[in-house]
């Protein structure tokens, strides 16, 4: 989504909510995957937990806030920008991730010029 690569790069955002698509959002803890950002960047991310699949009505306010929303209603409004047919019974994918490291060094990070 637009504007999210910066908070991801800085390690501030470590969760994303998606309308679940089988085969597209099924990550296992420790699995690397590509995060595709609207700004034109693709970043390798590592799942920090297995993807949690549940109806949007079961997404917690904490999960919504971690993903940058004010509350669950704000989450639904924001998600409908990407998924117009979304409703509380739609299936959510809760994906937790981090920037992977090699020998203790992040594979990508902001420096003083960022």
N, C-alpha and C positions, 0 to 999 in steps of 0.2 A: 504494500500500500504506500501511497505517496507520503514522503516525509518520515518514514520509519527506519530508513537505513542508518541515520545518524544515531538514534537512541539504541539501535541494535549494535552498532559499531562500538559505542561507549559502554556497552554491557548494562544499560539501564533497562532495556526491554528484553525479557527472556521468556516471553510467552506470546503466542498468537492464537487467536480464535478463527476458525474457518468453518464454512458449511462443509460438512464431511462428504468426501468423495472416496469411495472404496478404491484402494490402490494408489491414490494420490496423497493421502494423509496418514498412512499406516506406518509410523516410525516406531522403532524399538529403542529403548535406552542405549546410548552409546553409538547409535547409527548416525553416519554423516549424511547430510542431504543439502541440496542447493536452495538457498533463500533467494527468491527473485524479487527485486525491488523496482518500483515504477521509475525511479531515477536513472535506471539503466545499469544497475549493478547486480551481479550475482555473487553471493557470498556463501562459502561453505559453512554450514552450521552443524552442530552435534546435538542430537536429542538427549536431554537430561532425564527424560522419563518416557515410558511408553505413551503413545498418543492415547488420550482419554476420549472415548466416544460416548456421547450422551445427548439427550434432547436439550435444546437451548434453555428450556424452562429450568433445567438443573444446573446451569452455569451459575456459579456463585458470584455475589457482588465483589468478592475479593479477586476472583479471576477476571471479571470485567474491568476492575480498576487496574490490575496488573497490566492489562492490555491497553490501558490508556483511556478507558471510558469512565464517566462520572458515576454511573450506576447501570443497572441492567436495562432500563428503558433506553438510556443513551446508547448502550451496546447494540440494541436491536435497531435503533435509528441508523447508527453508523454502519452496521453490517448490511442493512438493506440497500446502501449505496452500491454494494458489490453483488448482493444477492436479493433482487427485488421481490422474489417470491418467498423470502424467509418468514417463518412464523415460529412461535414458541415450541411447536412440535417438531420442527426441522432438527436434523441431527447435527450436532456440533462436534468439531474436532478441537480438542485442547492440546496444543503442541507446545512443549517446553523445550528450550534450547539454550545453547551458549556458543560463543566463538571457540572453535577448537584450538588446542595448543600443541606445539611440537617442542619437546624437551623443555617444557615450562614457559614457552614463549607463545603469545597469541599469534595465530596465523595472519591476523590483520588487526591493526589498532591505529587510533588517532595519535598524531604526534603534535609538536608545538606549532606546526603550520596549519593545523586543521581548524 
